[in-house]
Amino acid sequence: MTPSSDFSAQNYGNISREQPPLPPMPPVSDATPPVGETSPQVLAREAAAGSRAAAWRLMIWILKNDPRAVVAVSSLDDDRLADHLLEFIAQGTWAGKPFVVPLPLRSAYARMRLRTLFMPGSGMNIERARRVLLHALHSPRPALRANAAHILGLIAGRNDAEALIEALNDVDYEVRLQAAKALGHVGTPDAVPVLITALRSADEQLGIQIFQSLVQLGGWAVPALIAECGSASAWTRWYCIRALGEINDERAVPILAQSLNDPDHGVAWMAARELVQFGKQGVQPLLYLLMFQETSPWLAETASYVFHQLYTRYHKLKPYLEPVFQEMQAPSFKVGTAQAARKALENMERDNIFQLSTRELSLQN
């Protein structure tokens, strides 16, 4: 797998998913005051200066997808408007002050739509957006830091990875969660070791996000994941095995085969499930494992599962692998498995089975 260099372009579709929690809104009536006729350009200048009345009117224009509103945001040479927009998204306040939020702005969709203003070509200048977001990562307000990390992950380049790596150690849990997700989007090998380190002490929610980010990083993450499969933590080994399977890099095949005999049954079965996805690539390493390592009851179970799945899918493998499967099901499996595996490997090499394509392996005899 070759990780793409244009991660921001791939992630616009993710902008509305897994966002930081929405801020609580003050109880207000459902009535929306008239927006008025003031031009968006004037509203943008007044909103940047801190006017809450101008701010909500400008945001209503934006929600209506009025092109003048987007032009007003993009043409205003003032970082304060971006600062205040991020603050509203994160906390529901403007320029540090609460205000009565009209009904159309009290929704997840409204926050999502305002976030798009930070996207390239969708609102403000990209350098201004990055500057504001990077500055917000050091805000004393956790909600701003979390939202800044979330948006930055969608637009940042590799040069911004250092700031997100720092955010992965933030005192606030939500900031760490958003930083872990953002590092998967940014796409840099520098993120791999810090994500692996964070995984060792992560709870389930953060662990799942780190797993997803490592999968997104793809081939860059494979060597570190393979090394971490020797961790003393079964939980860590389980996640690493799963990530290696999701990445689907052939370098993972030997460690997946070896992990079929992991002392933790959950890890062993995860390895079996993932090894099946590699098809014939997993056959040789597994046969070698059975030939030279004592066949434990767990290894007999997991290897039997892999072989049965493979020769069910690829019919030409059945005459070679089914005898090994049957030997592992017998009471004397500890005695006969190694010889059965050796014979299967010799026959497959003799008949050039490993040179056949996946399509050829799938044909009925």
C-alpha positions as CSV (number, residue, x, y, z in Angstrom):
1,M,0.0,0.0,0.0
2,T,1.3,3.4,-0.9
3,P,-0.2,6.2,1.3
4,S,-1.5,9.1,-0.7
5,S,0.1,12.5,-0.3
6,D,-3.2,14.4,-0.7
7,F,-5.0,13.5,2.5
8,S,-7.1,16.7,2.8
9,A,-8.8,16.0,-0.5
10,Q,-9.8,12.5,0.7
11,N,-11.4,13.7,4.0
12,Y,-13.9,16.4,3.1
13,G,-16.6,13.6,3.2
14,N,-15.6,12.9,6.8
15,I,-16.2,16.4,8.1
16,S,-19.6,15.6,9.5
17,R,-18.6,12.3,11.2
18,E,-17.1,11.8,14.6
19,Q,-16.9,15.5,15.5
20,P,-16.2,16.9,18.9
21,P,-19.3,17.1,21.1
22,L,-21.6,20.1,20.4
23,P,-21.7,22.9,23.0
24,P,-24.9,23.3,25.0
25,M,-27.2,25.9,23.7
26,P,-29.0,28.4,25.9
27,P,-32.8,27.9,26.1
28,V,-34.4,30.3,23.6
29,S,-37.6,30.6,21.7
30,D,-37.8,29.1,18.2
31,A,-38.5,32.5,16.6
32,T,-35.8,33.6,14.2
33,P,-35.5,37.4,13.9
34,P,-35.4,39.0,10.5
35,V,-32.0,38.8,8.9
36,G,-32.3,42.2,7.3
37,E,-30.7,43.6,4.1
38,T,-27.2,44.4,5.3
39,S,-24.7,43.1,2.8
40,P,-22.6,40.0,3.9
41,Q,-19.4,42.1,3.3
42,V,-20.5,44.6,6.0
43,L,-21.7,41.8,8.3
44,A,-18.3,40.0,8.0
45,R,-16.4,43.1,9.0
46,E,-18.7,43.8,11.9
47,A,-18.7,40.2,13.0
48,A,-14.9,40.1,13.0
49,A,-15.0,43.2,15.2
50,G,-17.1,41.2,17.7
51,S,-20.6,42.1,16.8
52,R,-22.9,39.2,17.7
53,A,-25.9,40.6,15.8
54,A,-23.8,40.8,12.6
55,A,-22.3,37.3,13.3
56,W,-25.6,35.4,13.4
57,R,-26.9,37.3,10.4
58,L,-23.8,36.4,8.4
59,M,-24.0,32.8,9.5
60,I,-27.7,32.6,8.3
61,W,-26.5,33.9,4.9
62,I,-23.9,31.1,4.9
63,L,-26.4,28.4,5.7
64,K,-28.5,29.6,2.9
65,N,-25.5,29.0,0.6
66,D,-25.5,32.6,-0.6
67,P,-22.3,33.0,-2.7
68,R,-21.9,36.6,-1.4
69,A,-21.5,35.3,2.1
70,V,-18.7,33.0,1.1
71,V,-17.0,35.7,-0.8
72,A,-17.3,38.0,2.2
73,V,-15.6,35.5,4.4
74,S,-12.9,34.7,1.8
75,S,-12.1,38.3,1.0
76,L,-11.9,39.6,4.5
77,D,-8.2,40.0,5.5
78,D,-8.8,39.6,9.2
79,D,-8.0,36.5,11.3
80,R,-10.5,37.5,14.0
81,L,-13.5,36.3,11.9
82,A,-12.0,32.8,11.7
83,D,-11.2,32.9,15.4
84,H,-14.7,33.8,16.3
85,L,-16.2,31.2,13.9
86,L,-14.1,28.4,15.5
87,E,-15.2,29.7,18.9
88,F,-18.8,29.5,17.9
89,I,-18.4,26.0,16.5
90,A,-16.7,24.8,19.7
91,Q,-18.6,26.7,22.4
92,G,-21.6,28.6,21.0
93,T,-20.2,31.9,21.9
94,W,-18.9,34.8,19.8
95,A,-15.9,36.9,20.8
96,G,-16.0,35.5,24.3
97,K,-19.7,36.4,24.8
98,P,-22.8,34.2,24.8
99,F,-25.8,35.3,22.7
100,V,-29.2,34.2,21.7
101,V,-28.7,31.6,19.0
102,P,-31.4,31.6,16.3
103,L,-33.0,28.2,15.6
104,P,-31.3,27.5,12.2
105,L,-27.9,27.7,13.9
106,R,-28.7,25.2,16.7
107,S,-27.9,22.0,14.8
108,A,-25.1,19.6,14.0
109,Y,-25.6,20.6,10.3
110,A,-25.0,24.2,11.1
111,R,-21.7,23.4,12.8
112,M,-20.7,21.2,9.9
113,R,-21.5,23.9,7.3
114,L,-19.5,26.4,9.2
115,R,-16.6,24.0,9.4
116,T,-16.5,23.9,5.6
117,L,-15.4,27.5,5.6
118,F,-12.0,26.3,6.8
119,M,-11.7,24.0,3.8
120,P,-9.6,25.0,0.7
121,G,-11.7,26.7,-1.8
122,S,-14.8,26.8,0.4
123,G,-14.3,30.0,2.4
124,M,-11.2,31.6,4.0
125,N,-7.7,31.5,2.7
126,I,-6.1,28.2,3.5
127,E,-3.0,29.7,5.2
128,R,-5.3,31.9,7.4
129,A,-7.3,28.8,8.3
130,R,-4.2,26.8,9.3
131,R,-2.7,29.7,11.2
132,V,-5.9,30.2,13.3
133,L,-6.3,26.4,13.9
134,L,-2.7,26.0,14.9
135,H,-3.0,28.9,17.3
136,A,-6.2,27.5,18.7
137,L,-4.4,24.2,19.6
138,H,-2.8,26.2,22.4
139,S,-6.0,27.8,23.7
140,P,-6.8,27.4,27.4
141,R,-10.2,26.2,26.4
142,P,-10.3,22.5,25.7
143,A,-13.3,22.7,23.3
144,L,-11.4,25.0,21.0
145,R,-8.4,22.8,21.1
146,A,-10.5,19.7,20.2
147,N,-12.3,21.4,17.4
148,A,-9.1,22.9,16.0
149,A,-7.5,19.4,16.0
150,H,-10.6,18.0,14.2
151,I,-10.6,20.6,11.4
152,L,-6.8,20.7,11.1
153,G,-6.8,17.0,10.4
154,L,-8.9,17.6,7.4
155,I,-6.8,20.3,5.8
156,A,-3.3,20.0,7.3
157,G,-0.1,18.9,5.5
158,R,2.8,17.0,6.9
159,N,4.3,20.2,8.3
160,D,1.4,20.4,10.8
161,A,2.0,16.9,12.1
162,E,4.3,18.2,14.9
163,A,1.5,20.3,16.4
164,L,-1.0,17.4,16.3
165,I,1.6,15.0,17.8
166,E,1.9,17.5,20.7
167,A,-1.9,17.5,21.0
168,L,-1.9,13.8,21.4
169,N,-0.5,14.4,24.9
170,D,-3.1,17.0,25.8
171,V,-4.5,16.9,29.3
172,D,-8.0,16.9,27.8
173,Y,-9.3,13.5,26.6
174,E,-11.4,14.9,23.7
175,V,-8.4,16.8,22.4
176,R,-6.3,13.6,22.5
177,L,-9.1,11.7,20.6
178,Q,-9.3,14.3,17.9
179,A,-5.5,14.5,17.6
180,A,-5.3,10.8,17.1
181,K,-7.9,10.9,14.3
182,A,-6.2,13.9,12.7
183,L,-2.8,12.2,12.6
184,G,-4.4,9.4,10.5
185,H,-5.6,12.0,8.0
186,V,-2.4,14.1,7.8
187,G,-0.4,11.1,6.6
188,T,3.2,11.1,7.8
189,P,5.4,8.3,9.0
190,D,6.3,10.5,12.0
191,A,2.9,9.9,13.4
192,V,3.4,6.1,13.7
193,P,5.6,5.8,16.8
194,V,3.6,8.3,18.8
195,L,0.3,6.5,17.9
196,I,1.9,3.2,18.9
197,T,3.0,4.7,22.2
198,A,-0.4,6.1,22.9
199,L,-2.1,2.8,22.0
200,R,-0.3,1.1,24.9
201,S,-2.1,3.1,27.5
202,A,-5.3,4.0,25.6
203,D,-8.8,3.0,26.7
204,E,-11.2,1.3,24.3
205,Q,-12.5,4.4,22.6
206,L,-9.1,6.0,22.1
207,G,-7.6,2.6,21.1
208,I,-10.2,2.2,18.3
209,Q,-9.4,5.7,17.0
210,I,-5.7,5.0,17.1
211,F,-6.3,1.7,15.3
212,Q,-8.2,3.5,12.5
213,S,-5.5,6.1,12.1
214,L,-2.8,3.4,11.9
215,V,-4.8,1.7,9.2
216,Q,-5.1,5.0,7.3
217,L,-1.3,5.4,7.5
218,G,-1.0,2.1,5.8
219,G,2.4,0.8,4.7
220,W,4.2,3.3,6.9
221,A,2.7,1.7,10.0
222,V,3.5,-1.9,9.1
223,P,7.1,-2.3,10.5
224,A,6.0,-0.7,13.9
225,L,2.9,-2.9,14.1
226,I,4.9,-6.0,13.4
227,A,7.3,-5.1,16.1
228,E,4.5,-4.4,18.5
229,C,3.0,-7.8,18.0
230,G,5.7,-8.9,20.5
231,S,4.1,-6.7,23.2
232,A,3.4,-8.2,26.6
233,S,-0.1,-6.7,26.3
234,A,-2.6,-9.1,24.6
235,W,-4.9,-6.1,24.0
236,T,-2.1,-4.3,22.1
237,R,-1.2,-7.4,20.1
238,W,-4.9,-7.9,19.2
239,Y,-5.1,-4.3,17.8
240,C,-1.8,-4.6,15.9
241,I,-2.8,-7.9,14.3
242,R,-6.2,-6.5,13.3
243,A,-4.5,-3.3,11.8
244,L,-2.0,-5.4,9.9
245,G,-4.9,-7.4,8.4
246,E,-6.8,-4.2,7.5
247,I,-3.7,-2.7,5.8
248,N,-3.3,-5.9,3.8
249,D,0.5,-5.6,3.3
250,E,2.2,-8.9,2.5
251,R,5.0,-8.1,5.0
252,A,2.5,-9.0,7.7
253,V,2.0,-12.6,6.5
254,P,4.8,-14.2,8.5
255,I,3.8,-12.6,11.8
256,L,0.1,-13.4,11.2
257,A,1.0,-17.0,10.7
258,Q,3.2,-17.0,13.9
259,S,0.4,-15.4,15.9
260,L,-1.9,-18.3,15.3
261,N,-0.1,-19.8,18.2
262,D,-0.3,-16.7,20.4
263,P,-0.8,-17.5,24.1
264,D,-4.0,-15.4,24.1
265,H,-6.8,-17.1,22.3
266,G,-8.4,-13.8,21.1
267,V,-5.2,-12.7,19.5
268,A,-4.7,-16.1,17.8
269,W,-8.2,-16.1,16.3
270,M,-7.8,-12.5,15.1
271,A,-4.6,-13.6,13.4
272,A,-6.5,-16.5,11.8
273,R,-9.3,-14.3,10.5
274,E,-6.8,-11.8,9.0
275,L,-4.5,-14.4,7.5
276,V,-7.3,-15.9,5.4
277,Q,-7.6,-12.5,3.6
278,F,-4.1,-13.1,2.1
279,G,-5.2,-16.2,0.3
280,K,-2.3,-18.5,-1.0
281,Q,0.3,-16.1,0.5
282,G,-0.5,-17.5,3.9
283,V,-0.1,-21.2,3.0
284,Q,3.7,-21.5,2.9
285,P,4.4,-19.7,6.2
286,L,1.7,-21.7,8.0
287,L,2.9,-25.0,6.6
288,Y,6.4,-24.1,7.8
289,L,5.0,-23.2,11.2
290,L,3.3,-26.6,11.5
291,M,6.5,-28.4,10.3
292,F,8.9,-26.9,12.8
293,Q,6.8,-25.9,15.8
294,E,4.9,-28.1,18.2
295,T,1.3,-28.2,17.4
296,S,-0.6,-27.0,20.4
297,P,-4.4,-27.4,20.7
298,W,-4.9,-23.7,19.9
299,L,-2.6,-23.8,16.9
300,A,-4.5,-26.9,15.6
301,E,-7.8,-25.0,16.0
302,T,-6.7,-21.8,14.3
303,A,-4.6,-23.4,11.5
304,S,-7.6,-25.8,10.8
305,Y,-9.8,-22.7,10.4
306,V,-7.4,-21.0,8.0
307,F,-6.9,-24.1,5.8
308,H,-10.6,-24.9,5.7
309,Q,-11.5,-21.4,4.7
310,L,-8.8,-21.4,2.0
311,Y,-9.6,-24.7,0.3
312,T,-13.3,-23.8,0.5
313,R,-12.6,-20.6,-1.5
314,Y,-9.8,-21.9,-3.7
315,H,-10.8,-25.4,-4.9
316,K,-7.4,-26.4,-6.3
317,L,-5.9,-26.1,-2.8
318,K,-8.2,-28.8,-1.3
319,P,-6.3,-31.9,-2.3
320,Y,-3.2,-30.5,-0.6
321,L,-4.6,-28.8,2.5
322,E,-7.5,-31.1,3.4
323,P,-5.2,-34.0,4.5
324,V,-3.5,-31.5,6.9
325,F,-6.8,-30.3,8.2
326,Q,-8.0,-33.9,8.8
327,E,-4.7,-34.7,10.6
328,M,-5.2,-31.7,12.9
329,Q,-8.7,-32.9,13.8
330,A,-7.5,-36.4,14.8
331,P,-6.7,-37.3,18.4
332,S,-3.0,-37.8,17.5
333,F,-2.6,-34.4,15.9
334,K,0.5,-33.6,17.9
335,V,2.2,-36.6,16.2
336,G,1.1,-36.5,12.6
337,T,0.6,-32.8,11.8
338,A,4.2,-31.9,11.1
339,Q,4.6,-34.8,8.6
340,A,1.3,-34.0,6.9
341,A,2.3,-30.3,6.5
342,R,5.7,-31.3,5.0
343,K,4.0,-33.6,2.5
344,A,1.5,-30.9,1.5
345,L,4.3,-28.4,0.9
346,E,6.3,-30.8,-1.1
347,N,3.3,-31.7,-3.3
348,M,2.3,-28.1,-3.8
349,E,5.9,-27.1,-4.9
350,R,6.1,-30.2,-7.2
351,D,2.8,-29.2,-8.9
352,N,3.6,-25.5,-9.0
353,I,0.5,-24.5,-7.1
354,F,2.1,-21.4,-5.7
355,Q,2.6,-20.1,-9.2
356,L,-1.2,-20.2,-10.0
357,S,-3.2,-17.0,-10.0
358,T,-6.1,-16.5,-7.6
359,R,-8.5,-17.1,-10.5
360,E,-6.8,-20.4,-11.4
361,L,-6.9,-21.5,-7.8
362,S,-10.6,-20.9,-7.7
363,L,-11.5,-23.1,-10.7
364,Q,-13.2,-26.4,-10.0
365,N,-11.0,-29.5,-10.8
